[in-house]
Amino acid sequence: MQYDAIVIGGSFAGLAAATYLARARRSVCILDTRSPRNRYAKASHGFLGQDGTNPLAILDTARTQVLAYSTVVLIEREAIKARPVNSGFAVSLADGTIIEGQKLILAFGLRDILPAIPGIKERWGSTVLHCPYCHGIEFANQPLGVLHSGTVSVHQALLIADWGPTTLYLNGAKLDEKTEAKLVQRGVKMKDACVKAVAGENGGLSTIILRNGTRDAISALYLTPQSVLSSSFADQLGITIDHGPIGPTIRTDADRMTTVPGIYAAGDIARVPHSVSWAVADGVTAGTAAHRALVFR
């Protein structure tokens, strides 16, 4: 099974890359397990023309549209191994099938590691959130919180104050005087005690409970979780990975080509910050760059 390109991951970045390759009349195989990172959110915001639409609905439409191109194949099976071969790259699936392609586009996404605080996991993507641009105005002027997980949390709290009254829950962390002064200037409150749990009826969020017994009213809690690559392909293929304060990022150039020629990476695995719009844009960049490389090799 030989293709011009194999795309590992059929979410926003992967489908965008496949669409542009298909429009260049190139054969593309998309490998996907239908588990996008934002599957927990009921609505995606800020994506032009689709504001407020369920992300799975957007992907369903995109999948139908890309499969209308006769050169595209979608296989809903897990890819477990990739290696270089003379003609490009070979990808092995969990059932033993081997697929070969001249170019390889990695778009398999990240997996978030949430803090082990009762109530957070159940509310992730609805009232426990990571991006105020994606899920901020829906909670405007309501009590908001930021759970401290590192220096990035201070930056997050300073931003989120534009959406409503904000409290930075330090969860036992300590800040220097200069940082505290910045937060005070922005009107951000700070609480030292560790967070015990978050609670609310019917899956909503109304209360954050601290270990000192304090119970605060809250409508949305923001946090920046640690993330990990949801696949080991970068390590398997010898691709350089950069490690930042919130997790790994696959190193790419302006064309989204990795440090291994012929392999591209797009979406959350290859950039910070993250959003649907950026993932789609990066997918377009990777797809068109892969096409040019097929032509001008």
Summary of the structure (lengths in Angstrom):
residues: 297
radius of gyration: 21.1
end to end distance: 21.4
largest distance: 65.7
contacts: 1013
relative contact order: 0.18
helix: 30%
strand: 30%
